[in-house]
Amino acid sequence: MTIRHQIELETISFVILAAFISSFFVLRSNQNFQQQFHINFPIIAGNSTQNVITPISNPVSKVDTASQISPDGTKMLIMKTTHNIDGTLTYVISAADGSGLNEKQLYTTKVKGSESMSVPFNAWSPDNKYLFVHKNGNDALVFRATGEPIASGQTYFDVADLFREQNKKDMFSEATGWASETLLIVNTVKADNTKGSSYWFEVPSKAIIQLSSEF
């Protein structure tokens, strides 16, 4: 082998070795670059379960309505009773035209569920100026039909309370209806629980007049 051929062979070998070393370092550099800029993407589940919030409906209070029209058909007494979710009762008493229009609230109260109010069939006075409702059975609350106070500082008269205040010998038992435009008929019982006298309760003076006959 001549010197020229030997030099050429060594030169080719050196070039191949250099190319191999260069390729090695380039490949190593690319791997380091990929490791430095590696990005983790979140994995999204295809069938992910979502929490579904179901709205809870609020209990609905029950409302009952009772009414009584006046004898001449021109006025109407309306009582709405709301049965509250806490067991109490809310009563709203109103007066309206005979058709139920132009309703005007007279009174509202919230009481225990053990208490009651009701509309009697003869609630209206003959001239439609006054009306009464029953409370806890037979007690009577008397109102002006216009919604005005029935007396100074008083929305209504509690007839049973007035009997007790006046210390009558008989105890209030029931109000049965109207004897005239201003006279409410009241029956009583005696201390031994036997039947007592009948009375007129006069509105608006609050006078209690004993009658000779019983109703």
C-alpha positions as CSV (number, residue, x, y, z in Angstrom):
1,M,0.0,0.0,0.0
2,T,1.4,3.3,-1.0
3,I,1.6,6.2,1.4
4,R,-1.0,8.1,-0.6
5,H,-3.5,5.3,-0.2
6,Q,-2.8,5.0,3.5
7,I,-3.4,8.7,4.0
8,E,-6.7,8.5,2.1
9,L,-7.8,5.5,4.2
10,E,-7.0,7.2,7.5
11,T,-8.8,10.4,6.3
12,I,-12.0,8.4,5.4
13,S,-11.9,6.6,8.8
14,F,-11.5,9.9,10.6
15,V,-14.4,11.4,8.8
16,I,-16.6,8.4,9.6
17,L,-15.6,8.5,13.2
18,A,-16.3,12.2,13.4
19,A,-19.7,11.8,11.8
20,F,-20.6,9.0,14.3
21,I,-19.5,11.1,17.3
22,S,-21.4,14.1,16.0
23,S,-24.6,12.0,15.4
24,F,-24.3,10.7,19.0
25,F,-24.1,14.1,20.5
26,V,-26.9,15.5,18.4
27,L,-29.2,12.6,19.4
28,R,-28.3,13.1,23.1
29,S,-29.1,16.8,22.9
30,N,-32.5,16.1,21.3
31,Q,-33.4,13.7,24.1
32,N,-32.4,16.3,26.8
33,F,-34.5,19.0,25.0
34,Q,-37.6,16.7,24.9
35,Q,-37.2,15.9,28.6
36,Q,-37.0,19.6,29.5
37,F,-40.1,20.6,27.6
38,H,-42.2,17.5,28.3
39,I,-45.9,18.6,28.8
40,N,-48.4,16.5,30.7
41,F,-52.0,16.8,29.4
42,P,-54.9,16.0,31.7
43,I,-56.8,12.9,31.0
44,I,-60.5,13.5,30.5
45,A,-62.7,10.6,31.3
46,G,-65.2,9.9,28.6
47,N,-68.0,8.8,31.0
48,S,-67.5,11.2,34.0
49,T,-70.4,11.3,36.5
50,Q,-71.8,14.7,37.4
51,N,-73.6,15.5,40.6
52,V,-77.2,16.3,39.9
53,I,-78.9,18.7,42.4
54,T,-82.6,18.0,42.7
55,P,-84.6,21.0,44.0
56,I,-86.7,20.4,47.1
57,S,-90.2,21.8,46.7
58,N,-91.5,23.9,49.6
59,P,-94.6,22.6,51.4
60,V,-97.6,24.5,50.2
61,S,-100.0,25.8,52.9
62,K,-103.6,24.8,52.6
63,V,-106.1,27.7,52.4
64,D,-109.9,27.2,53.1
65,T,-112.5,29.9,52.3
66,A,-115.9,30.3,54.0
67,S,-118.4,33.0,53.2
68,Q,-121.9,34.2,54.2
69,I,-124.0,36.6,52.1
70,S,-126.3,39.1,53.8
71,P,-130.1,38.6,53.8
72,D,-130.6,41.2,51.0
73,G,-127.7,39.8,48.9
74,T,-125.7,43.0,48.8
75,K,-122.9,42.1,51.2
76,M,-120.7,39.1,51.7
77,L,-118.6,38.0,54.7
78,I,-115.5,36.1,53.7
79,M,-113.1,34.2,56.0
80,K,-109.9,32.6,54.7
81,T,-108.1,30.1,56.8
82,T,-104.5,29.2,56.1
83,H,-103.2,26.0,57.6
84,N,-99.5,26.9,58.2
85,I,-96.8,24.3,58.0
86,D,-95.9,25.0,61.7
87,G,-99.4,23.8,62.8
88,T,-100.8,27.2,63.4
89,L,-103.8,28.8,61.7
90,T,-104.0,32.3,60.1
91,Y,-107.5,33.8,59.8
92,V,-108.3,36.7,57.5
93,I,-111.8,38.2,57.8
94,S,-113.1,40.5,55.1
95,A,-116.3,42.1,53.9
96,A,-117.2,42.5,50.2
97,D,-120.0,43.2,47.8
98,G,-122.6,40.5,47.3
99,S,-120.6,39.3,44.2
100,G,-117.4,39.1,46.2
101,L,-115.9,42.2,44.7
102,N,-114.4,45.2,46.5
103,E,-113.1,43.0,49.3
104,K,-112.0,45.0,52.4
105,Q,-110.0,43.3,55.2
106,L,-111.5,43.7,58.7
107,Y,-109.3,41.5,60.8
108,T,-106.4,39.0,60.7
109,T,-105.0,36.8,63.4
110,K,-102.6,33.8,63.8
111,V,-103.6,31.3,66.4
112,K,-102.7,27.8,67.6
113,G,-104.1,24.9,65.7
114,S,-106.3,24.0,68.7
115,E,-108.2,27.3,68.3
116,S,-110.9,28.0,65.7
117,M,-113.1,30.6,64.1
118,S,-116.2,30.0,61.9
119,V,-118.8,31.9,60.0
120,P,-122.4,31.6,61.3
121,F,-125.3,31.6,58.8
122,N,-126.8,34.7,60.4
123,A,-123.6,36.7,60.7
124,W,-125.0,39.9,59.2
125,S,-127.1,42.5,61.1
126,P,-130.4,43.4,59.3
127,D,-129.0,46.7,58.1
128,N,-125.6,45.2,57.0
129,K,-123.7,47.6,59.4
130,Y,-122.4,44.9,61.7
131,L,-121.4,41.3,61.5
132,F,-120.1,38.6,63.9
133,V,-118.1,35.4,63.7
134,H,-117.8,32.5,66.1
135,K,-114.5,32.0,68.0
136,N,-113.6,28.7,69.6
137,G,-117.1,27.3,69.2
138,N,-119.7,29.8,70.5
139,D,-117.8,33.0,71.5
140,A,-118.7,36.0,69.3
141,L,-116.5,38.7,67.8
142,V,-118.5,41.6,66.5
143,F,-117.2,44.0,63.7
144,R,-118.2,47.0,61.8
145,A,-118.8,46.0,58.2
146,T,-116.9,49.1,56.9
147,G,-113.7,48.0,58.6
148,E,-113.7,51.0,60.9
149,P,-113.0,50.4,64.7
150,I,-116.1,49.4,66.5
151,A,-115.1,51.6,69.4
152,S,-112.2,53.8,70.3
153,G,-109.1,51.7,70.1
154,Q,-111.1,48.5,69.5
155,T,-111.3,46.6,66.2
156,Y,-114.0,44.3,67.5
157,F,-116.1,43.4,70.6
158,D,-115.5,40.0,72.2
159,V,-118.9,39.3,73.7
160,A,-117.8,36.6,76.1
161,D,-115.1,38.8,77.6
162,L,-117.6,41.7,78.1
163,F,-119.9,39.3,80.0
164,R,-117.1,38.4,82.3
165,E,-116.0,42.0,82.8
166,Q,-119.6,43.0,83.8
167,N,-119.8,40.2,86.4
168,K,-123.1,38.9,85.4
169,K,-124.7,36.1,87.4
170,D,-124.9,34.0,84.2
171,M,-121.9,33.0,82.0
172,F,-121.8,33.5,78.3
173,S,-122.8,30.4,76.3
174,E,-123.5,31.4,72.7
175,A,-124.6,34.2,70.4
176,T,-127.5,33.0,68.2
177,G,-128.1,35.9,65.9
178,W,-129.6,39.4,65.5
179,A,-132.8,40.6,67.1
180,S,-132.5,44.0,65.4
181,E,-130.0,46.2,63.7
182,T,-128.0,46.6,66.9
183,L,-129.1,43.8,69.2
184,L,-127.3,40.5,69.3
185,I,-129.1,37.6,71.1
186,V,-127.0,35.9,73.7
187,N,-127.8,32.7,75.7
188,T,-126.0,31.9,79.0
189,V,-125.6,29.1,81.5
190,K,-125.6,29.3,85.3
191,A,-122.8,28.4,87.7
192,D,-124.2,24.8,88.0
193,N,-124.1,24.6,84.2
194,T,-127.9,24.7,83.8
195,K,-129.6,26.9,81.3
196,G,-129.4,30.6,82.2
197,S,-131.2,33.7,81.0
198,S,-131.1,35.1,77.5
199,Y,-129.8,38.6,76.9
200,W,-129.5,41.3,74.3
201,F,-126.0,42.6,73.6
202,E,-126.4,46.1,72.3
203,V,-123.9,47.4,69.7
204,P,-122.2,49.8,69.9
205,S,-122.9,50.8,73.6
206,K,-121.9,47.3,74.9
207,A,-125.0,47.3,77.1
208,I,-126.2,43.8,78.3
209,I,-129.9,43.6,78.7
210,Q,-131.5,40.6,80.4
211,L,-134.7,39.3,78.8
212,S,-137.8,37.8,80.5
213,S,-138.0,35.0,78.0
214,E,-135.4,32.5,76.8
215,F,-134.3,31.9,73.3
